[in-house]
Amino acid sequence: MTQTQTQTAQVSYRRSARTGEPWSGAVLKLKKTARPPEGVGPPGYALLPWLLMGMGAFANLVQGKTPNPWVGGIGLLAFNSLYISVVFRAFVKEKREAPATIWLLVAMTAITCALAIGYPAAG
């Protein structure tokens, strides 16, 4: 046996002696039961930079490069407001699992589809 194989065998033996199970079973058990603690993760503010992607659309609205700027502005405002509310609800388990969060996501989807289908294409 080489030195590496001997060290591996000793580590496996020690672990199985502590748990009473084969070493691989102990690893599998850890993988099945390990969950991140609740409340760990980024705050809601961490996902707000995604709103910067809408700055191009906002700039086009302000500069008058798009037809019907009021429709686009209202759609952009509504979508961003719903996005902010969903982001801050996402990191609290009770709020995340509430039916209101699902309705907010449905409203975001409806606004996105309505703007994509009904808003005239630029060009």
N, C-alpha and C positions, 0 to 999 in steps of 0.2 A: 504494500500500500504506500502511496505517496503521502507526503505530509499534508497536502490539501485534502485528500480523501479521509485521512485520519481525523483532521480537525472537523470536517463535515460530519463524520460519524459520531464524534464526541458531542457536537452541538445537538444533533438529532437525538442522541441518547439522553442528554440532559433535559431537553424539552419534553420528550415523551415520559421521562421519569416524573417530571413536575405535574403534567396534566393527566397522566395515566392513559393517554391516547397516543396514537401514532402522530408524528410531527405534522404530516400533511393534513390530518384531520383537524388539528388545532388551528392551522392556518385557514382552512375552509370555514371553520366555525366563526373565526374572527371576521372573515369577509361577510358572512351572512348576518351577523348581529351588529356590526359596526355601522352606526349612523351618526351623521354630524349633529351636534347639539342644536336645539332650536334657538333661534335668535342670532346664530352666527352667520355672517355674510355681510355684504356691503350695505350701507344705508341707502335709502331711496335716492338720495342726491347723486349717487354714483352712476345712475342710469340716465340722468337728465342731459348729459352731453349728446345723447342721441337726437335730441331736439335740434341740434345744430344742422342736421341733415336737411331740415326744412327751411334753412336760411336762404337757399337758392330760390325756392318757390316764393318765399316772402319777398326777396329782393325783386323778383319779376313782377310781383303784385304792386309793390311800391313804385317801381319805375314805369308801370303802365304797359308792360310788354305782353300781358295776357288779356284776353277778352273776358268780360264779366268779372272784374276784380272783386266785386262785393261777394259774389258766390264763392270764389276761391278763398277769399279772406275769411269768410264765415266757416267754410269747411276746414281750413287750416287751424283756426282758433278752436273749433269744436274738437278736432282730432287731438290737438296738443293738450287741451284740457282733460280729455278722457285719458290720454297717455299718462299724464302726470298723476291722476288719481289712481290708475292701475299700478303704477310704479310704487307709490307709497303704500298701497295695500298689499303688495306682493311679498313683503318681508315680515308680515305679521300673520301667523298661522290662522288665527280666527277670522281675520279679514280676508285672507287669501281664499279660504274655503267657503266664504259667504256667497249666497246667490247673487248679491249685488255686483261682485267682481265679474261673474260670468256675464251679467247684463251689460256691464261696461265694455267688456271685450266684444260682445255682440254689436253694441253701438259703434265701436271703433271699426269693426268689419263693415257695417252698413255704410258708414260715412266714406270709408275707403272705396267700396264698390260703387257707391253713388257718384263720387267724384270721378272715378276712373271711367265709368260708363257715360255719365251725363255731361261732364265738363268737356267743352270742345278741345280737340287736340291742337297744340301750338304748331304752327308751321304753315 
